[in-house]
């Protein structure tokens, strides 16, 4: 039940971020739903295909589709209120990657994968819905820029496997991992921390 709640919260967060991007691009209602849908399910779909879990999860469990549809309706109705949330797209995107990193790691553990593969699976689950969203909306995906994005997922995954060594229930490690990912992403943006660029600036000639 705990895992299912995390999964649903991730679906909601990413669906809202997809709606916000789609409305910013002034897409029609169908376009808004499609962008929300691929944002919420894209990473999980790729994850399931990689581990051979087919049909993919959202096809096995219609609840996910209903949640996305309900979230789209909610976000459209309250779109003006969402605009008052400071950097609402960033906020929901950040919450989404935190939740989905843990979801992906959980699937990796259930499939018996080693820790490094579980972390990779968590990062894929968290990031690739946003990648598909940005590509469809003609944007360079955040993961391919120098922002701390996938790095936060990786650090959270490493933290999870370190925390599992402590004599506490795994649920604490799950929650801590989500908070680590969100915290790293928030701090990176607040203090303008980014990965080094391989390109020289114009001033450097």
C-alpha positions in Angstrom: 0.0 0.0 0.0 2.9 2.4 0.9 4.5 1.7 -2.5 1.2 2.2 -4.3 0.7 5.6 -2.6 4.2 6.7 -3.7 3.5 5.6 -7.2 0.2 7.5 -7.4 1.7 10.6 -5.9 4.4 10.5 -8.6 1.8 10.1 -11.3 -0.1 13.1 -10.0 3.0 15.3 -9.8 4.3 14.5 -13.2 0.8 14.7 -14.8 0.5 18.3 -13.4 3.9 19.2 -14.7 2.9 17.9 -18.1 -0.3 19.9 -18.0 1.6 23.1 -17.1 4.0 22.7 -20.0 1.2 21.8 -22.5 -0.9 24.8 -21.5 2.2 27.1 -21.7 2.5 25.8 -25.3 -1.2 26.5 -25.8 -2.1 23.0 -26.9 -5.7 21.9 -27.2 -7.4 19.6 -24.6 -6.3 16.4 -26.4 -2.7 17.7 -26.6 -2.8 18.6 -22.9 -3.9 15.1 -22.0 -1.3 13.4 -24.2 1.5 15.5 -22.8 0.3 14.8 -19.2 0.0 11.1 -20.0 3.5 10.6 -21.5 5.1 12.7 -18.7 3.5 10.5 -16.1 4.0 7.2 -17.7 7.0 7.6 -20.1 9.7 6.7 -17.6 7.7 3.8 -16.1 6.9 2.4 -19.5 10.6 2.4 -20.5 11.5 0.8 -17.1 8.9 -2.0 -17.6 10.1 -2.7 -21.1 13.7 -2.9 -19.8 12.9 -5.4 -17.1 10.5 -7.4 -19.3 7.4 -6.5 -17.3 4.8 -6.6 -20.1 2.1 -5.5 -20.6 3.5 -2.4 -18.9 2.0 -1.3 -15.6 -0.4 1.3 -16.7 -1.9 -1.2 -19.2 -2.4 -3.7 -16.4 -3.9 -1.3 -13.9 -6.4 1.2 -15.3 -6.3 3.1 -12.1 -3.3 5.0 -13.4 -5.1 6.2 -16.4 -8.0 7.3 -14.3 -5.7 9.2 -12.0 -4.0 11.0 -14.9 -7.4 11.9 -16.4 -8.6 13.3 -13.1 -5.4 15.2 -12.5 -5.6 16.8 -16.0 -9.2 17.9 -15.2 -8.1 19.3 -11.8 -5.1 21.1 -13.2 -7.1 22.7 -16.0 -9.9 23.8 -13.6 -7.4 25.3 -11.1 -4.8 26.5 -13.6 -5.1 30.1 -12.4 -4.4 29.0 -8.8 -1.5 26.9 -9.9 0.1 29.9 -11.5 0.3 31.5 -8.1 2.5 28.6 -6.9 6.0 29.9 -7.3 7.7 28.0 -10.1 4.9 25.5 -10.0 6.3 23.5 -12.9 9.7 23.2 -11.2 8.0 22.2 -7.9 5.9 19.4 -9.3 8.7 18.1 -11.6 11.0 18.0 -8.5 8.5 16.1 -6.4 7.9 13.7 -9.3 11.5 12.8 -9.8 11.9 12.2 -6.1 8.9 9.8 -5.9 9.7 8.1 -9.2 13.3 7.5 -8.3 12.2 5.3 -5.4 9.5 3.6 -7.5 12.1 2.6 -10.1 14.6 1.4 -7.5 11.7 -0.7 -5.9 11.0 -2.4 -9.3 14.7 -3.1 -9.7 14.9 -4.8 -6.3 11.8 -6.8 -7.1 13.5 -8.0 -10.3 16.6 -9.0 -8.4 18.9 -6.5 -10.0 22.2 -5.4 -8.4 22.3 -1.9 -6.7 23.9 -0.1 -9.6 21.2 -1.3 -12.0 18.5 -0.4 -9.5 19.8 3.1 -9.3 19.9 3.3 -13.1 16.4 2.0 -13.3 15.3 4.6 -10.7 16.9 7.4 -12.7 15.3 6.2 -16.0 11.9 6.0 -14.3 12.3 9.5 -12.9 13.7 11.3 -15.9 12.5 9.9 -19.1 8.8 11.0 -18.9 10.1 14.5 -18.7 12.4 13.9 -21.6 9.5 12.7 -23.8 7.4 15.7 -22.6 10.1 18.2 -23.5 10.9 16.6 -26.9 7.2 16.7 -27.9 6.9 20.3 -26.8 10.1 21.2 -28.8 12.3 21.9 -25.7 15.7 20.7 -24.9 15.2 18.1 -22.1 16.3 19.3 -18.7 18.3 16.1 -18.2 20.6 17.1 -21.2 21.4 20.5 -19.8 23.9 21.2 -17.0 21.2 21.4 -14.3 21.3 19.0 -11.4 18.5 16.6 -12.4 19.5 13.0 -13.1 22.4 13.6 -10.7 20.0 14.1 -7.9 18.3 10.8 -8.7 21.6 9.0 -8.7 22.6 10.5 -5.3 19.3 9.6 -3.9 19.7 6.0 -5.1 23.2 5.8 -3.5 21.7 7.1 -0.3 19.0 4.5 -0.3 21.4 1.6 -0.4 23.5 3.1 2.3 20.5 3.7 4.5 19.3 0.1 4.0 22.4 -1.0 5.9 21.1 0.7 9.0 18.9 -1.3 11.5 15.6 0.3 10.5 12.6 -0.6 8.4 13.0 -0.1 4.7 10.1 2.4 4.7 12.4 4.9 6.4 15.0 4.5 3.7 12.2 4.9 1.0 11.0 8.2 2.5 14.6 9.5 3.1 15.6 8.7 -0.5 12.6 10.7 -1.8 13.6 13.6 0.4 17.3 13.4 -0.6 16.4 13.7 -4.3 14.0 16.6 -3.8 16.5 18.3 -1.4 19.4 18.1 -3.7 17.4 19.4 -6.6 16.0 22.3 -4.6 19.4 23.2 -3.1 21.1 23.0 -6.6 18.6 25.5 -8.0 18.6 27.8 -4.9 22.4 28.1 -4.9 22.8 27.9 -8.7 24.8 24.7 -8.5 25.2 23.0 -11.9 27.4 20.5 -13.7 30.4 21.9 -15.5 29.9 22.8 -19.1 32.2 21.4 -21.8 31.7 24.5 -23.9 33.7 27.7 -23.5 31.7 30.9 -23.0 31.7 33.6 -25.6 33.8 35.8 -23.3 36.5 33.2 -23.1 36.8 33.3 -26.9 
